[in-house]
Amino acid sequence: MAGSTHTVTNQPPPLVGHDLYTADRALTEAVERHLAPELLDEVRGELAALGRTCGSVQVQEWGVLANENPPRLRTHDRYGRRIDEVEFHPSWHRLLGKGVSAGLTAAWVRPGGHVRRAAAFLLWTQVEAGNGCPLSMTHAAVPALRTDPDLAAEWEPRLTSMIYDRELRPAGQKAGALFGMGMTEKQGGSDVRANTTAARPLPDGETYELTGHKWFCSAPMSDGFLVLAQAPGGLTCLLVPRVLEDGARNPFLIQRLKDKLGNRSNASAEVEFDGTWARRVGEEGRGVRTIIDMVAATRLDCVLGSAGLMRQAVAQAVHHCTYREAFGGKLVDKPLMRNVLADLALESEAATTLALRLAAAYDDGGEQERALLRIAVPAAKYWVTKRCTPLTVEASECLGGNGYVEESGLPRLVRESPLNSIWEGAGNVQALDVLRALQREPAALNAYLQEVGKARGADHRLDAAIKGLLTELADLEGIEARARRLTERLALVLQGSLLVRFAPPEVADAFCASRLGSDGGLAFGTLPHTLALTPIVERATVRLPT
């Protein structure tokens, strides 16, 4: 009889054993919209297979284990020799291997590569976001290396390989390689021009000896790193291999691993360079210019990563409320809860739609699209990453006390949610970057206005928002202090224009009413009650196989 008090009822089944890709209608529609027709069958199959992998019990468990067993630093071996190695749980290596084999570092060499990779990255983030860092760094290093054709010829085939080789040995002996990045220093933070790491030229004129430190070094177990250091000609980009061609370890002294709020499965380190060998990438003194395309690519990954976290949080919240009963009915059918879920779904869909549009601009590569990216990437990075944290917190609240318990998975999403807003330049850095583009590159604003203008006349609230934005752009008084507000409006208007053009009418209507009009509140769940909210929630619902 005692056991009867422990009968479990009124709980949803686990959200596993399904295809994350085909269940995400906003994502599948964006892929169909942006890919060439001749690629669609291949990419549908590829992404559906990855979606099933992401939703499988086994791979979800790998994500949990990688998060619960963070990396450990081993500075010395048993004999006292310095080795500076980072040990990871086997689940980390399994995840990283799957990510590499799924093409998450191969966008630059595949047809439609950026759209198909963006969709895959968004899916893969939902398993465990930590391993996205080395995948992102490796992907983003390619455009920086292309400033030096010889370096690109040597390294690009390794970085775009779909084979994961975890061993530390000379890169020339490996079937695939990963890259990290080291720019931030204690005294500078985002102000990389304040860096003090010194690069002393060696006689050949192309290589250097580094002395200094990096306060944040991403993915310290990687095969190579792009770093910034002060050479005689100024701040310069350099490639630091982890292992030299003769098999010797390049001096790369890991002082400690960061104890972080989230992203715990990934290693972030403080490192010292002491006679460390490096090869110049690009021109001496042009380090920021050389690395800027890498930064732009990783900023887009911040948008994609946040969109992935948001999608998973919304899927979990809607799933819970679809099965959970309270006050005489399903939670999902209660008008106030439906308002909350629809509002969360709107935010998630807007993020996904914008992220995939930017990925398509990379695939296009034309002058107009490159100009659009100059404003749209920092604006999207600013806004989407900032919306991630309140969304994940609200989604966890939809589960009530269950959402505050670690086993639900929501606390891991909440802890992860602030990272992308900080990484690759926090909010002020993005807003100031938008201002620089507006002031120095007229083609960027023209490209942006042409893009949002494609939806002009389709919704009066969008038209009014565009008009208001033009008024703000014409007023330069106190422009720096208004940079965040202006960047927010740029992102919202762009999201609204895309949804008006491509989303179902009820989605576009609700977005324009609440984000561009005056009919929304400051918290989620404050949409006008007259909107068609049920179809929005239905669109975000995951249907488990029967």
N, C-alpha and C positions, 0 to 999 in steps of 0.2 A: 504493500500500500504506500510505503514511503516514496517509492519511485514515481508515483503518479503526479507528485507535485512538480516534477521536472519535465513534464511533457512540454515540448516546444511547439508553439503555434504562432500564427500571425507574423511570420518572418519570411522575407523573400528568399528565393533560392540564390546561391552564389552566381554572380555575373561572370561566368566562365563558360568555356566550351562553345564559343560563337566566333563569328568573323567580324572583327572590329571595322574592317574596311567597308564591306557591303552594308553594314548596319548604320554607317554614317552617311546620310544622304547629302548633306552639304559638301562633304569631301568628295564623294563619288561624282556628284554633278560638276564640281570644279575640275576634276581630272578630265572628265568627258569634254568639258568646255574648252580646255586649254591645250589638249594634246591633238596632234595631227591624226586624222581618221585612220591612216594606215598603221598607227602604233597602238590603237585602242585595244584590240583583242589581246595582244601580247601583254600590255600593261595591266589590263583588267585581271588577267590570270595571275600575273606576278603579285599585284597588290592584294588580291583576294587570298592568295596563299600566305602572304605575310600577315594579313588580317587574322587568318585562322591560327597561325603561329602565335601571334600576340594574345589572342583570346584563349589559348590552350591552358589547361590546368598546370602543366609542367612549366611552361615559360613564365606564367604568372608567379609560380613558386620560386623560380630563379630570381625574379625581381625582388621578392620578399627577402630571400636569403642574402642577396648581394647588399641590400640595404641594412639588414640586421648584422652583417659581418663586415664592417668597414675595413679598408686596407690598413696594413701595418708597415711601419718603416723599419728596415734593417740597415743600419749604417755600417756595420762591420761584420766580417765573417768570424768563425770560431777562433781563427788565428790572430785576429786583431787587424786584418787588412780592411781598408775602407772599401765598401762595395756599393753603398747608397742604392739599395734596391727596395722596391715596394712590393709587398706580398698581398695578393688578392684572393678572396674566396673563389673556389672553382666556378660558382655561378656567374661571377663577373666575367670570367673568360668565355664562358658559354654564351653570355649575352653579347659580348663584344664580337665574338666570332660570327654570330647570327647577323648582327648589324652590318658588319663588313660584307658578308656574303649576300646580303640583301641590296647591296649597291649604295649604301649610305655614304661612301667616299668616292663614288664613281660617276658623279653627275656630269663632270666636264667632258667625259669621253663617250657618253651614251646619247642616242637621239631622244629628244624630249627629256633629257637627263634631269633638269632642275625640277620640273613638275613632278615627275615620277619619284624623284628623291624626296621632294618636299612632302608628298603624301606619305611616303614610307617613314620619314623622320617623325611626322606628326603621329603616326601609329605607334612607332617604336618607343616614343616618349611615354606612352601610356603604360608600358611594361615597367620600366625603371629609368627615370630621367638621367641618372648619374652617368651612364655610359654614353650619353649623347655628347659629352664634352670632347673626348678624344675623336669621336666620329666627326664632330663639327670642325675641330681644329684641323684635322687631316684634310677634310673637304675644302676648307677655306684657304689652306696654304697654297693651293695650286695657282691662283692668279698672281700671288706675290712671287712665286718662283718663276713664273713666265716672264718676269722682267729680265731674267737672265736665261737666254735660250739653252746654254750649256747645262746649267743647273736643272732646268725643267726637263731636258732630255734624260738626265740621270735619275731624277727623283720622281717625276710625275708618274711613270709606269708603276712604281712601287706604291705611291699614295692612292692611285685609282684602282689598284688591284682589289679583287673581291676575295682575297685569301688573307686570313688572319694568322700571323706568325708572331707568337708572344715572346720568343726567345730574344735575349739581348746579345746580338752579335753584329758584325759589320753589315750595314744595310745592303751592300752589294751581294751578300750571300742569302738574302731573304726574298721570299716570294711576294711579300707585301710589307708595308711599313706604315707606322702611324706618326703623326706630328703633334707637338704641343706648342705652347706660346709662352714667352716671358717678356712682358713689357712693364708691368707695374713695379714701382719701387717705394720704399717706406716714405720717402720725403716728397714724392710726386703724386702718387695715385693716378688719376686720369691725366694729370699734367705730365705726359711722358717726356716733354722737352726738358724737364727738370732732372731726368735720369743722370746718374753719376757713374754707372758701370763704364769702365774704360776699355777701349779696343785699340791695342798697340799693333800697328802694321808689321807684318813679317816681310822679309826681303822680296818675296814673289809678287807683292803688290795686290794680291787678291785675298790673302788669308790674314788672320789677326789672332792675337792672344788677348783673352778677356780677363779682367779683374773687376769684381764687384758682386752685387747681390740682386736678387729679384724677390720681392715681397710676396707676389703671387705668381707661381709657375703652374700652368694648367697641364694636367696629365703627365707627371714627371717620369712615368715608365715608358714614354714614347721613344721612338728611334731617332727623332730629330726635333729641333725647336727653332722657331723664328724668334729672335730677340732683338731688342734695340740697345745700342751702346754708343758712347761718345768716342768717335774716331777723330783724327786730326781735322778732318773736313766737316765735322759736325755729327749730328745724330744719324746713325746708320743702321740699316737692317742687316742682320747676320744669321747664318744657318749654323747651328751648333749640333753636330751629330753626337749621339749618346755613346757610341762605340766607334773608335777610329778604324781606318782600313786595315791596320795591322792587328786588329783584335784587342788592342789596349782600350781601357775605359778612359774616355775623355773626362778630365776633372769636372765633376758635376756634383757638388757636395750638398746633399739634402739635409737641411738643418732641422726641419720638423715638418709634419703634416698639419694642415689647418683642422681645427675642431669646429665643424660648421653646423649651422642651424639645420640645413637639409643637404641634399646632394651628397649624402654620406657614403654612398658606395664608391664615389669617385675620389681620387687623391688630388688634393691641391697642396702645393708645397712652397716653402721658402728655400731658395737655393743660393749657393755661393759659387762664383766662378773664380778660380785661382790658377792662372796659366791655362785656361781653357781654350782649345783650338776652335776657330770659327772661320767660316768663309763668307765673304761679302755677298749680299743679294742686292742688286741695283747699284745706284751710284752712291758714293760716299757723301754724307750730308743730306741725303734724300730719303732717310729712313721712314719717316711718316708717309711720304708719298708712295714708297714701295709697298708698305704694309696696309695701306688704306683699303685696298680691294679685299684683303683678307678680313679686315674689320667689318666691312659692309656685309660680307657673306656670313660671318658669325652673328651679326645683328639680325639678319633674316632668320637664322636658326633660333635666335631668342624668341622671335615672333612665332615661329613654328612650334617651338617647345612649349611656349605658353598656351598656344592654341590646342596642343595635344593634352596638356594638363586640364584645361578647361573642358574639353570634350569628355575626358574620362570622369571628371567631377560631375558634369551634367548627366552623363549616362548612368552613373551610380545613383544620383538623386532621383531621377525619373524612375529607374528600375525599382528602387526601394518603395517609392510612393505608389507605383503601379500594383504592388502586391500587399502593401501594408494597409490594414483597416483601422479606422478610428472614428468614433462618434457616428457609428452606424453606416459607414460606407468606406470605399477606397479613398485613400488620401489624395490620389491623383484627380479624383472627381470633385474634391472640395474646391469651391471657387477661389478662395484665398491661396491655397497651396498651388492650384493651377496657375495663378498669376505669377507666383514666385518661379515655378518651373519654366513657364514660358519666357519670363524675363531672362533667366539664366541661359536658356536655349538660344535666345536672340543674340546674347553677347558671344556665345560660343560660335554660332554660325557666322556672325560678322567677322570674328577673328580668323576663322578658317578661310572664308571667302577672300579676305584681304591677303592673307599669307600666300595662297595659291596664285593669286593675281600677280604678286611680286615675283614669285618663282617663274611664272610664265614670261615675265619681262626679261629675266636672265636668259631664258631659252631663246627669245627673239633676238636679243643682242643688238638691235638697231639703235641708231642715235637717239630717236625719240624715247625709246624704252629706257635707255641708260640715263637720260635726263630725268625721266619720271622717278627712277629709283633713287636719284640723289636727294629728293625731298621725301618720297614715300617710305623709304626704308627707315630713316631715323624717326619719322612721325609714327609709323606703325610700331616700331620698337618701343617708343615712348608710351604709346597709349595701350596697346594690347598687353604688354607685360605688366602695366599698372593695374589693369582690370582683372588680372589673373588671381591676385590674392583675395580681394573681396568676393569674387565668384566662388573660389574653392571653400572659403569660410562659410558662405551662405549655403552651398551645396551640402557641406557637412551638417549644418543645422537642420536640413531637410530630413536627416536620419535621426534627429533628436540626440539623446544621449549615446546611441549607438555610433553616431558619427564622430564622437569624441574619443572613442575607444580605438586603440591601435589596430586591432584585427580587422576593422572595417576598411582599412586602406586610405580613408580620407585624411587622417592626420599626416600621412606621408606626403599627400598632395599639397596640404596646407603648408608644411615646412618647406617644400620645394618651390612653392609659388613665388616668393620674392626674388629668387635668384636671377631670373632673366632680366628683371628690371635693373639690377645692379651690374651684372656682367656686361662687358664691352661698353661701358659708359653708362652711368646712372642717368636719371631723368633730366637733370640740368644739362648734361653733356649732349644729350639727344636734341633738346630744345634749341640749344645754341648752335648745333650743327645745322638744324633746319634754318635758322636765321642766316647763317653763312651762305647756305645754298640760295636763299631768297635774294640776298644782297649781291652775291658775286656771279650767280649763274642764271641769267634771265631765261635761258632755255628750260631750266628745271621747272620754274613756275609755269611757263607756257605749256609744258608737257602735262603738268598736273591739271591745269585748268581745262585742257583739251580732254583729258580722261574723265573728269567729273562732268564736263559739259555734255558728254554722250548721253547722260540721263536727264538733261535739262528738259523741263516741260512735262515730265512724267509724274511728278509729285510736287504740290505747291510748297510743302514744308522743306523739301530739298532745295527747291528754287530759292526760297527765302534764306536758307542757310548759306547757299553759294553767294547770294547778294551780300549777306552780312559778313562773310569771309572776305570778300573783295573790299568792303569798307574798312575792315580791320587791317588789311594789307596796305591800304592807302595811307594809313595813319602811322607815321614813324615815331610819334611822341612816346617816349618810355618803352620802346619796342623790346629791349632786353628784359625788363621786368614783366612784360606780357608774353614772353616767349612760350611759357608752358600753356597758357590759355590758347595761343595761336596754334601751337602744335596739336593740341587736343582737337581743336576745330578742324584742322586739316585732315586729321585721321578720321574723325567722325563723318565729315562730308564725303570723303573717299569711300568709307564703308557704306554709307547710305546710297551713294550713286551705284555701287556694285550690286547691292541688294535690290535696288529698284529695277535694275536691268536684268538680274539673273535669278533672284529668289522668288518663291511663291508670293502672290500678292499679300497674303496675311502676314508674312514675315516682314516684307518691305514696309507695309503699312504700320505695323507695330514699332519697327525700328525708327521710322521717320517721326512718328507721333511722340515717342518717348525720348529719343536721343537728339533729334533735330528740332522738334516742335517744343511746345510748352506743356505737354500732357504726361510727363513722367516725373517721378519723384527722385530723391537722392539715394534711396535704398532699392535693392531688388524686390520685386513683388508689388511695385507701384504703377503698373501699366493701367491705362484707362480700361474700365470694366466693359466698355462697349466693343472692344476689339475681339476678333476671332482667335481666342487663345488655345482652344482645344487642338486645332490642326498644328499649331506650333509645337505643342508638347508631343503630339503623335509623331511628328517629324523627327524628334530627338530621341524617341523610344527605341531601345534595343529589344528585339524579339528573340528569345532563346529558342533553339531548335527543340521540337517536340519529339 
